[in-house]
């Protein structure tokens, strides 16, 4: 990809360069940054709309504050591309989200300007508060701490917990609420309505504007002009709005709402706020996708649009029919099941589009619930539905389900409630990288009593597992599936129930046996020709259920094979390989076992093809491990390799 030619941008290497520019030049720079982000993301897929909406806000923050001395924490990071571009990573941004290139999210290991690593939402206020308290304890009282959080991320419990704690802390903390009325999908809930009420209260805003101007006139002569105006605004907010300002009730000084695209006013406001001690909240209104009409019009698609044509906004895709993905199979199948089972409901924490629940939401709006960015609530809400006889499918990305671990244990598994956990994005997820890979779920669910854990190898198997799970009185049923293609072209076949805890033998062979779970079985199938060229006769078992294991199948396997390779796209610690080793020990079998999977490290970003190659989970890696195992002597005792 060629470098972008920006008259002003090409001379911006650090935020200090911004302070040499006039307000007119800052406005021109904002346009160049937008064009650059569009230029890069159109060819190298990433997150678009959020960063386009925060360009002026980004410039104002770095202009008004002394970063990186002042600590700026971006929530999630979808909105931080402009931040990366003006903090010494302009040229490196051309390889954003590419293997060996920049992370798509702020990362402490990438730049001193990234004060805190983020990828999951709603962590910024907690982190900024911790930094502010640390600064106070170290008598570093001049340092500012700024958390930039979107209105969608503000719906999560952690954000409220942090606000509650921060309000009485007297910490030098500024929370910037970037309000664009949308996260990945449209924002939902009471907070959305509350912010909208503030934003659209014309009477209040006229008086608010006048009071703010009064600050400027009285600042030099009045004894306590800000305190007087703040008291006036607080009274007006309580009078003109139905309820008192929520942020003020948490002991935050509330300012706004301001136009998030008015750079001069943002800068002046932030410079004034630096003089006010204690916790403050600045409410700014932005437009997601600002400056690119297609992104402004279709905010959901242009959150992360893939590669697209800049002129038309149309996606650039290969001229072939794309195979169906696991999420698409889920979306079509759950709608089919819901039409025949009135007890089925679906719950998602702010991801109806990504989780393919759009069609069910249209067909059954009263039975499909977007609860906002609130994974803990989503799980316990599903538990409540299950307790009263419903069949809830709680649909959560694997990496986000980590945030609801206690709820799975305490509210679901302990009470044996039949919640179906539809765990999307299991395994490696490519360019989103370490914060988003869903590689821990098999291990962290496997140790929980009463859990049923399954992973389909292909679309047929997936449909059958969903069909099986809808009517399961035994307890929670977790079905973990990847983002990628589902392996079958003719997949819409009649569904059948699968006996819980049963796997299947896919291929017979005598030299060694592969045991796979989920779509890693497809990786073994891809290696078939290469294995046969090495004259390796192999058996292939799709275990399907991690819990309960198909012990009948495993007894048969261990009686016929003493060379075994387990393959999973989860962590080798605590997952499938560990379960097979435990089975072997319990029944005193002897075999050579090699565990293939995700090593004990965080995997960075790249395409799945690149990452599979790096981890040895591609065809070459599978064949090499098989050759290694075949070269060993017959085992007389356990030998496991990681």
N, C-alpha and C positions, 0 to 999 in steps of 0.2 A: 504494500500500500504506500502511495506517495505521501510525502509530508504536506501539511496544509499551509498555504501561504496566507498568513494573517498580518496585516500591516502593523497592528499594535501587538497582537498576541505573541508574535515571534520574538518580541523584546521583553516578554514577561517571564522571568525565570524564578522569581520569588515574590511573595506578597508585598515585600518592601517596594517593589517596582510599581505597584498600584498607586502608592502614595505620591508618586511623581506626576500622576495624571490629573487632568481637569475632570470635572463632572461630565462634560461633553465627551471626552475621550473614554471615560469609564462606560458611558452608554454605547459607544461604538465598539468597545472591547466586548461588552456583553453580547452583542450581535455576532462578533467573530467567534466567540466561544461556542455559541449555539450552532453556528455553521460547522465548526470543527467537530462538535459532538455528533451532529447528524452525519457528517462526512465519514467518521470512523465507525459509528454504530451501524450505518446502512450496509457496510461491507464486512464488518466484524461484529456479529450479533452481540447485543448486550442490553442493558436497561436504558431506556431513552427518555420517556415522558417526565419522570421525576427530576432528572438532572436538568432538563430544559426549563423546568419550572423554578429552579433555584439559582439561576445564574446571577441575577442582581443581588439576591440574598447572600450568595457566596462572596461576591465582590465586596459588599458592604461589611460583612463579618471580618474579612481579612484586612480591609481598609481601616476599620474602627478599632480593631484589637491588634495586639502585638503577638501574632502567632510565629513560631510555636511556643514562645514563653507562655502566652495565654493559651489555655487548653481548650481546643474546639473538638467536640465529640459529635459525630453525625450518627443519627439513629438509622439502623439497617445499612445504609450506604448506597441505596439506589439513587439517592439525590446528590452524591458526592463526586460525580465526574468532573464538574467544573473545579472543585476543590483540588482534585489531583492535577488537573492541567496547569493551574497557576502556582503549584507548589513544587516545581522542578521536575515534573513528569510529563511535560508537554509532548516530547518526541516519543517517550516510552508508551504513551497512551495509544499509539498506533497499534500496539500489541496487547491491548487491554483484554484480559480473560483468555489469552492464548497461552499455550504450554510454554513455561519459562518466562512469560511476560508478566505484566501487572495483574494483580488480583482485581476482580470486579468490585471489591469492597475495601474500605479502609483497613490497613494492617499496620500494626506497630513495628513489624520487622521491615516494612517497605519504606517508611518515611517518618522523620521526627514530627512532621505535621499531622500524622495520623495518631492522635493522642490515645486512641483506644480502638482495638480491633472489633469490628461489628459485622454481623451477617444476619442474625436473628433480631427481630424488632424489640423496641421498648426497653432497651438496656441503657440508653444514653443518660437519663437523669440519674439513675443509681450510680453509674460510673463517674459522672461529673461531680456528684455530691461527695463521693468518696475522695476524689482528688481535691476538692475544695476543703474538706475537713483535714486532709493530710497537709495541705498548704498552711492552714491555720495552726496546726500543731507544730509545724516547722517554722513558725513566725514569718512565713512567706505571704504576707497579707496583701501585697500589691497584685498578685496574680489573679487573672479572671478565669472563670470556668464556664463554658457555654455548651449547652446541650441543644441540638437541633432535632426536633422530633415532629413527625407528621401527625395529622389528626387521626389517621388510621392506627398508627402505632400507639397513640395515646389511649386507645380503648383497652389495651392489655392491662392485666392486673398489676404487673410490675411497675408500670408507669405511675399508677395511682399510689402504690406502696411507697415509691420514691418521693412523690409529691408530698405525701402525708409526713414522711420523715423529714424532708427538707424544709417544710414550712416553719418548723420551730427550731431549726438548726442555726439560724443566723449566718449561714454560710454564704460566701461570696459566689453566688450561683445565678446564672441567667439561663432560663429555659426559653428557647425560641420555638413557638408552636407554628409550624409550617402547615397552614390550613388550606388544602385544595379540595376538600370534600370527597377525597377518593384515596384509596391505598393501591392495591393491585386490582381489586374490584371496587365497586361503589361502597363507600363507607356506610356503616349501619349503626343503629342503636341510638340511645338517648343523648349521648354526647354529641353526635352529629347534629341532632335537632337543636341542642343547646347552643352550639357554636354558630349554627345558621341563624338562630334568633339574635345573637349578639351582632353578627355581621350585617343583618338586614334591619336592625333597629335604627331607622333614619334619625329619629329625634335624639336618641342617645349619642349617635355618632357626630351629629352637628355640635352638641354641647361638649362632647369629648374633644373635638378638634379645636373648639374655641378655648377650652381650658388648657390644652397643650400649648397653644400659641401664647397664652397668658404666662406660662412658665418662662418663655423666652424673654418677655418684657420685664418680669419681676425678678428674674434670676440674679440680677446684679444689686438690686436695692431691697427687695423684700426679705424679711427675716427668715421665714420658712415657707416660701411659695410652693414648693413641691408638696409639702405635707398638707397645705391648705387645699390645693387642687386635688390631691389624691382623696382627701376626705370628701370633697365635693363630688368627685367622680363615683366614689363608692356609694354615696347616698343616692346619686342619680341612677346608678346601675340597679340598686335595690328597688327604686321607685318605678323606673321605666320598664324594667324587665320583670317577668313574672316572679323570678326568684333572685336572691342576691347572687353576686358573681361567685361562681364556684371556686375560682382560684383565690380570690380574696379571702374566702372562708377558710382556706388552707394556709393563710398567712403569707401568701405570695402577693407582691405588688404587681398588679395587672396593668399592662399598657397595650393599647390597640383597640380594635384591629387596624393594622396599617396595610397599605398597598405594598405587597412584597416585590413589586417590580419598580418601585420608586426609589432608585438608588440614593439620591441625595438625602431624602427624608429618612431612609433606613440608617444611613451613616450618622446623621445628626442625632437621631433617636438613640442609637447605640452608644455614641460618644457621651450623651447625657446620662444614659443608664449606668455607665461605668462609674459615675460619681455617686450613685445611690447604693448603699450597702444592703446586705441581706439578700434573700431569695426574691427573684423577679421573674415575671413571665411576659414575654413580648409576643403578641398574637399577630401574625402576618398572613395575609391572604394572597395566595399565588394561584396561577393557572398551570395545571399539569400539561406538559407538552407545549408550553408557551413558545411562540415564534415559528412553529411548524404546523400549518393549518390541519394537516392530516392527523397529527398527534393530538391537537386540541379537540378535534371532532370525535376521534375514536380513542378515548383515553385508556380504555382497558386493553385493546390490542397493542397500542403503542407503549404500554408499560415495558414490554420486552418483545419487540416485534419480529425478531429474527432479521435476516438480511432483506433489505427492501430497496426499491427504486425510489430515489429521492424525489423525482419529479411527480410521480404518480402515487407513491406510498404503497404500491402493490408489492407483495412479497416476492422475492426471487427464489424459486424452487426448481429442482430438476424437472425436466419434461417427462417424468414417468409417474405412474401411480404410486403414491406413498403407502407403504404397508400400515395397517392399523396398529396403534400403540396400546399398551396396557391400560392407561387412563381412559382412552376412548372405548375400549372393551368394557371397562367398569361402568362408564356413563350410560352406555346403551343397555347393558345387562341389568343394572339396578332399576332403570326405568321399566324394563320388561317385568322384572320381579315385582315392582311396586304396583303395577297394573293388576297383578293377580293376588297380591297380599296387602290388604289394607293396613296391616300393622307395621309395615315397613316405613321408617322415617330416615332422613339423612341429615347429618349435622356436619358443618364444616367451619373451621375458624378462619374466615375471610378469604377462602380460596375456592369459590364455586367454579370459576373458569378453569383454573389450573387442574382442579380435581374432576373436571368434566361433569359437574352436577347441573349445568345450565339447563339441559332439557328437562330434567326432573323438577327443577325449580319452576320452570314454565308450566309443566303439566300438573304438578302437585305443590303449589306454593304454600299450602297450609301444612305440608309434611316435609318441607325442606327448610333447614334453618342455618342461616349464616349468622354466627354469634360474634363476629368481629375477631380481632387478633387476640384470642383468649383460649388457648389450648387446654388449660386446666379446667376452665369452666365447660368447655366443649365435652370433655370426658365425663365429668360428674353430671352434667346435664343429660348426657346419654345414659348414664347409670340410673338417673331418676326416671327417664322414659322406660328403660328396661324393667325397672322395679314395678311398673304399672302395666306390664304386659305388651309393650311395644317392642318392635324389632329394630333397634337403632343401628344404622351404619354410621359410625363416627369416622369421617374421612379426613385424614391428616397426613401431611408429608412426614416421612420417617424422621428427618432431622428436627422437625418441630414437635413431634410426639415426645421427644426427650424432655420437653418442658412440662409435661403432664405425668411424669413418672409416678409421683406419689398418688395421684388420683387413680392411675391404673391399679396400683397395689391396694390402696386403702378403700377406694369407693367402688371398684369393679371386681377385682380378683378375690379379695377377701370375702366379699358377699356373693361370689359366684353368679354375678349378674350377666345375662347373655347379651353383652354389648359386642357388636362386630366392629373391630378396629380394621378399617380399610387403610392400609399403610402405603401410601403412594411414594414414589421416588425412592424405593429401597435400592441400596447399592450405590454405585458411583453415579454422579449426576453431571459429570463433565465440567464445563467452564465455570460453574458457580463455586466449585472448589471446596476447600476444607470445611467451611461453615455449613455446607449444604449436603455433603455426601451422606447418604443414609446407610452407613455401614455398621452402626452399633446396635440396631434394633433386635436382631436375632439373639445377640448375647444378653442384652439387658432385659428382654422379655423371658428368656429361657429359664431364668432363676426364679420366676414368680410362680407360686403354686396356682393350680386351677386353670392355667392358661392353655389354650390350644393355639399352636403356631403353625401356619402353613404358608407355603410360597409356591405359586404355580409356575410351571415351566413354559407354558404357552397359553394361547387364548382359550382353547377348549377346556384345559384344566382350570383356568381362572373362572370361567363361567360356572363350571361344576362346583368349584369351591364356594363361590358366592351363593349358589343355589342351596348348597349344603348348610351354609352358615346361617341362613335366614330363619331356620327352625331348629335351633340347637339349645335345649334346656340345660346343658351341662355347665355352661358358664361362658366366660369371654372367649371370643374366637378372633384371633389376629390373622389377617391375610396380607402378606407383604409382597408388593410387586414393584417393578422398576418403571422408569419413565419411557423406556424405549419400545421398539417394535415387539409385537406379541407372537410372531412366528408362524401364524396360520393365515392363509388367504381365505379359505372357506371355513370360517370360525363360528358362524351363527347356526350351530347345530342344537337339537333338543338337549336340554340339560338333565343330568342325572345326579343323584346323591352319591358322594364318595364316602365310604366308610372311614370314619375319623381315625387317624393314625395309620393309614395304609399308604405305602409307596408302590413302586412298580419297577420291573426290570425292562429296560428298553432294548438292551442288546446283550447277547451272551458271548462269552470269551473265556479263555483259560489262563492267560498269562497274568493278568492283573484286573482289578475292578476299580472303576470310578464310582464314587458316591457323590451326587450333586444335589443341590437344592435350588429351586427357582430357575430363573432363566440361565443360570450357569450350565445347565444341561445342554442348552443350545451351543455353548462354547465347545463342549465335548463333541457334539455332532459336527461342528465346523472342522474339528481336528481329525475327523474320521479318515480321510484320504491320506493325510500325513502320517497317522499312526499305522495304517495298513502298509504304507511304503516302508516303514521300519519293521514290518513283519511282527507287529505286536497284536496279539489276540486279546482283546479286552472286553470285559463285561461293563455295562453301564446301568446304574441304578439311580432312578430319580426318587429320592426319599420322600419328597413332597411335604411331609409333616416333620418339623423339628421336634414338636412336642404334641402328643406322645409319639415316640419313635415306633416305626414298624419293626418290632422285635422279631416277629416271625421271619420277615424278609432278611433281617440282619443275621439271624442264626443260620439261615441257608447260605448267605454270602460268606460268612466266616468259616463255614464247613468246607467251602470249595475254593477259597482264595486266601493266600497269605501275603499278598501284595495289594495294598489298597491306597488309593489317592482320593482324598475328600476335596471338593472344590466349592467355594462359596464366595459371594461378593459382599461378605461381612467380615468382621474381625476374626482372625484365627483363634484369638483368645476368647473362649466362652461360647463359641458358635457351634456349627455343625461338626467340625473336626474334633472339638473337645467332647461333644456328646458321643461320637463314635468311639473315641478312646475310652471314655468312661464305660460304655457298654462292653467293650472288649475286656476291660479289667474286671468288671463285675462277673463276667461269665468265663474268665480265665482262658480266653482265646489268645493265641500268639500270632502276630502278623507284623509285617513292616508297613507302617502307615506314614504317608506324607500328607500334611495339611497344606492346602493351597487356599489363599484368601488375602484379606487385607492385613498387612503386618502391623505391629504395635507402633504405629506412627500416624500422624495426620497427613493425608494425601492432598496435595495441592491441586491446582486447576489445570485443565487441558481437555482435549476431546476424550471421550471414553476409549477410543481406539488407542490414543497415545498413553492413557493411564493403564489400560489393560497390558499394553506392551511393557511399560515401566515396571509393573508389578508381576510380570510373568504369567498373566492370566489369559493371554491370547493363545492362538494355535501353537506358535513356536514354543512358548513357555510350557504349555501342557505336554507337548511332545518331548521336550527336554527333560521334564520331571519324570515322565514315563520311562524314558531311556535310562535315566539315573537309577530308577527303582529296579528296572530289569537287570542292570549291571550288578546289583547287590546279590549277596548270597541269601539262601533261604533263611528266614529269621527263626531264631530259637527263643527270642524274647522281644519285647516291645522296643521299637526304635521309631521315634517320631521326629519329624523335621518341620521347622517353621519357615 
